[in-house]
Amino acid sequence: MYRRSRARALEHSHIEANPLAVRSLIVTDHDGSDADQIADLKGLPEPSYIALNPFTRSGHIVYALSTPVCLTNSARRGPMNLLARVETGLCDVLSGDVGYAGRLTRNPWHQGSLPLWGASEASYGLLELSCALSDLGALPGYSPRTTLTRSAIGRNCALFDLTRRWAYRAWRRHCDDATEWEAVVHAYAWDRNLSVIGDEFTRGPLDETEVLHLARSISRWTWRRFWHQGGPTAYDARFTATQTARAKKSHTTGNRTVTDKMRTANADHGFQTKIDRETFMQEAF
């Protein structure tokens, strides 16, 4: 893909849909024969426009965002996670191509496309689109332990979560040199990108530049955060205190007495009745 002036780019059949750092258009590649009707048939809001293939009636169904979503590593993760869910939901409802990478879209002004323009007010907020998908039961739920494998944005979110969770614990082993720590985080992120993101996502792994920027953001944030909180000594003290609190909680709740109310609830739900040691000894003797 090459950079050209706007005038030159509009002469081509395909153009870049969004800049790398911002998402303002959500594009779904529909390979069927009813791209001009499927959104209405499924009960979705009117698309902002559809770049239709006039011969096959396949095409790109596009929803414009009234407020673009920033995708840089300094951006808030909440909107990015919601964008990934909306993107996946639209792909499912509109029978989109799960292998579509999302970088290039059909040029609606090119002679090879038949543009179907929506109303002038057909731009939507993320919450508006998510509510529409939720009403159809098609909005994927959010879970930090699962990934949206059909979303391009989901790749970034998944790799970010994988790397940051590892970094919170691994920092203690590499807390002597900031340069070494940055290199270690980048190596881990690149390995996860190839072995996890590349295997699980239909759109393959992220490119090297995206992984580098993501790893750099995580490494620098964790380095500043943990040293600001007192460095390795304070980190070890907090870790010990946390483990002690967990042990006390486990000891307190692990051997609790089974009350009559709990036995009744277990019986109502068909669970096998459990008894504590004191009750067992009374019934045994």
C-alpha positions as CSV (number, residue, x, y, z in Angstrom):
1,M,0.0,0.0,0.0
2,Y,1.4,3.4,-1.0
3,R,0.7,6.9,0.2
4,R,-0.8,9.2,-2.4
5,S,-2.5,12.6,-2.4
6,R,-6.3,12.6,-1.9
7,A,-7.0,13.4,-5.5
8,R,-4.7,10.5,-6.7
9,A,-6.1,8.1,-4.2
10,L,-9.7,8.7,-5.2
11,E,-8.8,7.5,-8.7
12,H,-8.3,3.9,-7.4
13,S,-10.9,1.2,-6.8
14,H,-9.8,0.7,-3.2
15,I,-8.6,3.2,-0.6
16,E,-7.5,3.1,3.0
17,A,-10.5,3.0,5.3
18,N,-9.0,4.5,8.4
19,P,-5.7,5.9,9.6
20,L,-3.7,3.6,11.8
21,A,-4.3,5.6,15.0
22,V,-8.0,6.4,14.6
23,R,-11.1,4.5,13.7
24,S,-14.0,6.5,12.3
25,L,-15.5,4.0,9.9
26,I,-16.6,0.4,10.7
27,V,-16.4,-1.6,7.5
28,T,-18.0,-5.0,7.0
29,D,-17.1,-7.0,3.9
30,H,-20.3,-8.8,2.7
31,D,-19.5,-11.4,0.1
32,G,-23.1,-12.5,-0.4
33,S,-25.6,-11.1,-3.0
34,D,-27.7,-8.8,-0.8
35,A,-25.3,-6.2,0.6
36,D,-27.8,-3.5,-0.2
37,Q,-30.6,-5.1,1.8
38,I,-29.1,-7.2,4.6
39,A,-28.8,-4.4,7.2
40,D,-32.5,-3.6,6.9
41,L,-33.5,-7.3,6.8
42,K,-31.6,-7.9,10.0
43,G,-33.1,-4.9,11.8
44,L,-29.9,-2.8,12.0
45,P,-29.7,1.0,11.7
46,E,-29.3,2.4,8.2
47,P,-25.7,2.2,7.0
48,S,-23.9,5.4,6.4
49,Y,-23.1,4.1,2.9
50,I,-22.7,0.9,1.0
51,A,-20.0,0.5,-1.7
52,L,-21.8,-2.1,-3.9
53,N,-20.5,-4.3,-6.6
54,P,-23.1,-3.7,-9.3
55,F,-22.7,-7.1,-10.8
56,T,-22.7,-9.4,-7.8
57,R,-24.5,-7.1,-5.2
58,S,-21.7,-7.9,-2.7
59,G,-19.8,-5.0,-1.2
60,H,-18.6,-3.0,1.8
61,I,-21.2,-2.0,4.4
62,V,-20.0,1.1,6.3
63,Y,-21.1,2.7,9.5
64,A,-19.5,6.1,10.2
65,L,-18.8,7.0,13.9
66,S,-19.9,10.4,15.0
67,T,-17.0,10.3,17.5
68,P,-13.9,8.5,16.2
69,V,-12.1,6.1,18.5
70,C,-8.4,6.6,19.2
71,L,-6.3,3.5,18.9
72,T,-3.0,4.6,20.3
73,N,-1.5,2.9,23.3
74,S,-2.2,6.0,25.4
75,A,-5.9,5.9,24.6
76,R,-8.5,4.6,26.9
77,R,-9.1,0.8,26.7
78,G,-12.9,1.0,27.3
79,P,-13.8,2.5,23.9
80,M,-11.4,0.2,22.1
81,N,-12.9,-2.9,23.8
82,L,-16.4,-1.7,22.9
83,L,-15.3,-1.0,19.3
84,A,-14.0,-4.6,19.0
85,R,-17.4,-5.9,20.3
86,V,-19.4,-3.8,17.9
87,E,-17.1,-4.7,15.0
88,T,-17.5,-8.4,15.8
89,G,-21.3,-8.1,16.2
90,L,-21.7,-6.3,12.9
91,C,-19.6,-8.9,11.2
92,D,-21.8,-11.7,12.6
93,V,-25.2,-10.1,11.8
94,L,-24.2,-8.9,8.3
95,S,-22.6,-12.2,7.4
96,G,-19.2,-10.5,6.9
97,D,-16.0,-12.0,5.7
98,V,-14.1,-12.9,8.9
99,G,-10.8,-12.8,6.9
100,Y,-11.3,-9.2,5.9
101,A,-8.3,-7.2,7.3
102,G,-10.1,-3.8,7.3
103,R,-7.3,-1.7,6.0
104,L,-8.6,-1.1,2.5
105,T,-12.2,-0.5,1.4
106,R,-14.0,-0.1,-1.9
107,N,-13.9,3.5,-3.1
108,P,-17.6,4.6,-3.4
109,W,-16.6,7.3,-5.9
110,H,-14.9,4.9,-8.3
111,Q,-16.7,3.9,-11.5
112,G,-16.4,0.2,-10.5
113,S,-18.6,0.7,-7.4
114,L,-22.3,1.6,-7.0
115,P,-22.6,3.9,-4.0
116,L,-25.7,3.7,-1.9
117,W,-25.6,6.7,0.4
118,G,-27.5,6.7,3.7
119,A,-29.2,9.8,5.2
120,S,-27.1,12.7,6.1
121,E,-27.6,12.0,9.8
122,A,-26.5,8.3,9.4
123,S,-23.5,8.6,11.7
124,Y,-23.6,6.8,15.0
125,G,-22.0,6.7,18.4
126,L,-20.5,3.4,19.6
127,L,-23.2,3.2,22.3
128,E,-25.9,3.6,19.7
129,L,-24.6,0.8,17.6
130,S,-24.0,-1.4,20.6
131,C,-27.6,-0.9,21.8
132,A,-28.8,-1.8,18.3
133,L,-26.8,-5.0,18.4
134,S,-27.8,-5.8,22.0
135,D,-31.5,-5.5,21.0
136,L,-30.8,-8.2,18.5
137,G,-28.9,-10.3,21.0
138,A,-25.8,-10.0,18.8
139,L,-23.4,-7.9,20.9
140,P,-20.6,-10.1,22.3
141,G,-20.1,-9.9,26.0
142,Y,-16.8,-8.5,27.3
143,S,-14.5,-10.7,29.2
144,P,-10.8,-10.0,29.7
145,R,-10.1,-13.8,29.6
146,T,-11.6,-14.3,26.1
147,T,-10.8,-12.7,22.8
148,L,-12.9,-11.5,19.9
149,T,-11.1,-13.5,17.2
150,R,-13.0,-11.9,14.3
151,S,-12.1,-8.3,15.1
152,A,-9.0,-6.4,14.0
153,I,-9.3,-4.2,17.1
154,G,-9.6,-7.3,19.2
155,R,-6.1,-8.4,18.3
156,N,-4.7,-5.2,19.8
157,C,-6.8,-5.5,23.0
158,A,-5.9,-9.2,23.4
159,L,-2.2,-8.7,23.0
160,F,-2.3,-5.7,25.3
161,D,-4.0,-7.7,28.1
162,L,-1.7,-10.7,27.7
163,T,1.4,-8.6,27.9
164,R,0.4,-6.2,30.7
165,R,-0.7,-9.1,33.0
166,W,2.6,-10.8,32.5
167,A,4.6,-7.5,33.0
168,Y,3.0,-6.8,36.4
169,R,4.7,-9.9,37.8
170,A,7.8,-10.1,35.6
171,W,8.9,-6.6,36.4
172,R,10.5,-7.7,39.7
173,R,13.0,-10.0,37.9
174,H,14.2,-7.2,35.5
175,C,14.0,-4.1,37.7
176,D,17.7,-3.1,37.5
177,D,17.8,-1.7,33.9
178,A,15.0,0.2,32.1
179,T,16.5,-0.6,28.7
180,E,16.7,-4.3,29.4
181,W,13.2,-4.2,30.7
182,E,11.9,-2.6,27.5
183,A,13.6,-5.2,25.4
184,V,12.3,-8.1,27.5
185,V,8.7,-6.8,27.3
186,H,9.0,-6.4,23.5
187,A,10.4,-9.9,23.1
188,Y,7.5,-11.3,25.2
189,A,4.9,-9.3,23.2
190,W,6.3,-10.4,19.9
191,D,6.3,-14.1,21.0
192,R,2.7,-13.8,22.2
193,N,1.8,-12.1,18.9
194,L,3.1,-15.0,16.8
195,S,2.1,-17.9,19.0
196,V,-1.3,-16.7,20.4
197,I,-2.6,-13.8,18.2
198,G,-1.5,-15.4,15.0
199,D,-3.0,-18.8,15.8
200,E,-6.3,-17.6,17.3
201,F,-7.3,-14.6,15.1
202,T,-8.6,-15.0,11.6
203,R,-6.8,-11.9,10.6
204,G,-3.4,-13.1,11.7
205,P,-0.8,-11.4,13.9
206,L,-0.2,-7.7,14.3
207,D,2.6,-6.1,12.3
208,E,6.0,-5.4,13.9
209,T,5.4,-1.6,14.4
210,E,2.1,-2.1,16.3
211,V,3.7,-4.7,18.6
212,L,6.7,-2.4,19.2
213,H,4.6,0.6,20.2
214,L,2.3,-1.6,22.4
215,A,5.3,-3.1,24.2
216,R,7.0,0.2,24.7
217,S,3.9,1.7,26.2
218,I,3.5,-1.2,28.7
219,S,7.2,-1.3,29.7
220,R,7.5,2.4,30.3
221,W,4.2,2.6,32.3
222,T,5.1,-0.4,34.5
223,W,8.6,1.0,35.1
224,R,7.4,4.4,36.1
225,R,4.5,2.9,38.2
226,F,6.5,0.5,40.3
227,W,9.5,2.8,40.9
228,H,7.1,5.6,41.9
229,Q,5.6,3.2,44.4
230,G,8.9,2.5,46.1
231,G,10.9,0.1,43.9
232,P,11.6,-3.6,44.5
233,T,11.6,-3.3,48.4
234,A,8.1,-1.8,48.4
235,Y,7.0,-4.3,45.7
236,D,8.2,-7.3,47.8
237,A,6.4,-5.9,50.9
238,R,3.1,-5.4,49.1
239,F,3.4,-8.9,47.6
240,T,4.0,-10.4,51.0
241,A,1.1,-8.5,52.5
242,T,-1.2,-9.6,49.7
243,Q,-0.2,-13.3,50.1
244,T,-0.7,-13.1,53.9
245,A,-4.2,-11.6,53.5
246,R,-5.2,-14.3,51.0
247,A,-3.9,-17.0,53.4
248,K,-5.9,-15.5,56.3
249,K,-9.0,-15.2,54.2
250,S,-8.7,-18.8,53.0
251,H,-8.1,-20.0,56.6
252,T,-11.2,-18.1,57.8
253,T,-13.6,-19.2,55.1
254,G,-12.2,-22.6,54.2
255,N,-13.5,-24.4,57.3
256,R,-16.7,-22.6,58.0
257,T,-19.6,-24.4,59.7
258,V,-22.4,-25.6,57.5
259,T,-25.7,-24.0,58.8
260,D,-29.2,-25.4,58.5
261,K,-30.0,-22.6,56.1
262,M,-27.1,-23.7,53.8
263,R,-28.2,-27.4,54.0
264,T,-31.8,-26.4,53.0
265,A,-30.5,-24.3,50.1
266,N,-28.3,-27.2,48.9
267,A,-31.2,-29.6,49.1
268,D,-33.5,-27.2,47.2
269,H,-31.0,-27.0,44.4
270,G,-30.4,-30.7,44.3
271,F,-26.8,-30.5,45.7
272,Q,-25.4,-33.2,47.9
273,T,-25.7,-32.2,51.5
274,K,-22.4,-31.5,53.2
275,I,-21.9,-31.7,56.9
276,D,-19.2,-30.2,59.1
277,R,-17.0,-32.2,61.4
278,E,-19.0,-31.5,64.6
279,T,-22.2,-32.8,63.0
280,F,-20.5,-35.8,61.6
281,M,-19.2,-36.8,65.0
282,Q,-22.6,-36.4,66.5
283,E,-24.3,-38.5,63.9
284,A,-21.6,-41.1,64.0
285,F,-21.7,-41.7,67.7
